[in-house]
Amino acid sequence: MSSIANLSTVVLDCVNPASLAEFYTKVTGWKVTYSDEDCVYLSDGGPIQLGFQRVTDYQPQKWPDPAKHAHFDFKVSDIDQSVKELVALGASKPDFQPGGDQWTVLADPEGHLFCVAA
């Protein structure tokens, strides 16, 4: 089956693109490929980029929230150690944790949720 389009970028709305990009640079090891006052893009050289776009009055999602939201899943070798490192970088760990020992829900410095799993 042929595709109609190829995914090129996932963009997160935020208050401070440079700061949020710095957090995700430390998380992923990806490099900044473009930056201006209102947006920053990261890539590892592959076909997908991660972008951060300034949005006036951005409000993070609530957690838990019955409304469905997108989030990232990151594969890690040690969940507990990775959670410690990510919190040290500025992530927060919400009280509500539905994953048991299979995954941990975290929020980046601007409140976007992501999960870490082995």
Order of alpha helices (4+ residues) and beta strands (2+ residues): beta-alpha-beta-beta-beta-beta-alpha-beta-beta
